[in-house]
Amino acid sequence: MTQEQALRARQRLLERLPVTGEILRGSLIERRVFRHKSNCEKCASGEGHPLNVLTVTYPGGRTRQFSLRAELVPQVRRWLENYKNLKEALEEICELNHHLLRREEEHPENGARKRR
């Protein structure tokens, strides 16, 4: 890949980036909770109550969980997908930049080849 091709590919990726605050890092999981009320048929049958939870892990292994109302789940899914797409695009841009740096090493500005 030439330097010009790498620059064009990087520009295309930049133009595709979602420019939005609607991003979210974490994992969406469904848990079952049992309230153990004697009059609850779902708990008594072992079915339990579904609960959607956003789990986020922080440096040092600390984890936070956020219980979500059912109507928020589609929005959370979109925000998680936006985060995933943004992260993938950033990784591709970094790889292109690594390629550009390697090209700079091979062809320094002063015209002399770098010795190895």
C-alpha positions in Angstrom: 0.0 0.0 0.0 1.4 3.4 -1.0 1.5 6.3 1.4 -1.2 8.1 -0.7 -3.5 5.0 -0.5 -3.0 4.8 3.2 -3.9 8.4 3.6 -7.0 8.1 1.5 -8.1 4.9 3.4 -7.6 6.8 6.7 -9.7 9.7 5.5 -12.5 7.4 4.4 -12.5 5.8 7.9 -12.5 9.2 9.6 -15.6 10.2 7.5 -17.4 7.0 8.6 -16.8 7.6 12.3 -20.0 8.1 14.2 -19.9 11.7 15.6 -22.3 11.1 18.5 -22.4 11.1 22.2 -24.5 8.0 22.0 -21.8 5.5 22.8 -21.6 3.0 25.7 -19.0 0.6 26.8 -20.0 -2.6 28.6 -22.0 -5.8 28.1 -25.8 -6.3 28.1 -26.9 -9.4 29.9 -30.2 -10.8 31.0 -30.4 -12.2 34.5 -33.2 -13.9 36.4 -34.1 -12.8 39.9 -36.1 -14.6 42.4 -37.9 -12.5 45.0 -39.0 -15.5 47.0 -42.4 -14.1 47.8 -44.7 -16.9 48.8 -47.5 -15.6 46.5 -45.3 -15.2 43.4 -46.1 -17.9 40.9 -43.0 -17.2 38.7 -40.7 -17.5 41.7 -42.4 -20.6 43.0 -42.2 -22.3 39.6 -38.5 -21.5 39.3 -39.0 -19.2 36.3 -38.1 -16.0 38.1 -38.2 -12.5 36.7 -36.1 -11.4 33.8 -33.8 -8.4 34.5 -31.6 -6.6 31.9 -28.3 -5.5 33.3 -25.5 -3.4 31.8 -22.2 -4.7 33.2 -19.1 -2.4 32.9 -15.6 -3.5 34.0 -13.1 -0.9 35.1 -9.3 -1.0 35.5 -8.3 -3.0 38.5 -11.1 -5.5 37.9 -13.9 -3.4 39.5 -17.3 -4.1 38.0 -20.5 -2.1 38.1 -23.9 -3.3 37.1 -26.8 -1.1 36.1 -30.3 -2.6 36.1 -32.2 -1.4 33.0 -35.9 -0.9 32.4 -37.1 -3.0 29.4 -37.8 0.2 27.3 -34.1 1.2 27.6 -32.7 -2.0 26.2 -33.0 -1.1 22.4 -31.3 2.2 23.1 -28.5 0.5 25.1 -28.0 -2.0 22.3 -27.6 0.9 19.7 -25.2 2.7 22.0 -23.1 -0.5 22.5 -23.0 -1.1 18.8 -21.9 2.5 18.2 -19.0 2.0 20.7 -18.0 -1.3 19.0 -18.0 0.4 15.5 -16.0 3.4 16.8 -13.5 1.1 18.5 -13.1 -1.0 15.3 -12.6 2.2 13.2 -10.0 3.6 15.6 -8.1 0.3 15.4 -8.1 0.4 11.6 -6.9 4.1 11.7 -4.1 3.1 14.1 -3.0 0.3 11.8 -2.9 2.7 8.8 -0.9 5.2 10.9 1.6 2.4 11.8 1.9 1.7 8.1 2.6 5.4 7.5 5.2 5.5 10.2 7.0 2.5 8.7 7.0 4.2 5.3 8.5 7.3 7.0 11.3 5.1 8.4 12.0 3.6 5.0 12.0 7.1 3.2 13.2 9.8 5.7 12.6 13.4 4.7 16.3 14.1 4.1 16.5 11.5 1.3 19.0 9.2 3.0 17.9 5.7 3.9 17.8 4.8 7.5 20.4 2.3 8.6 19.5 -0.9 10.4 
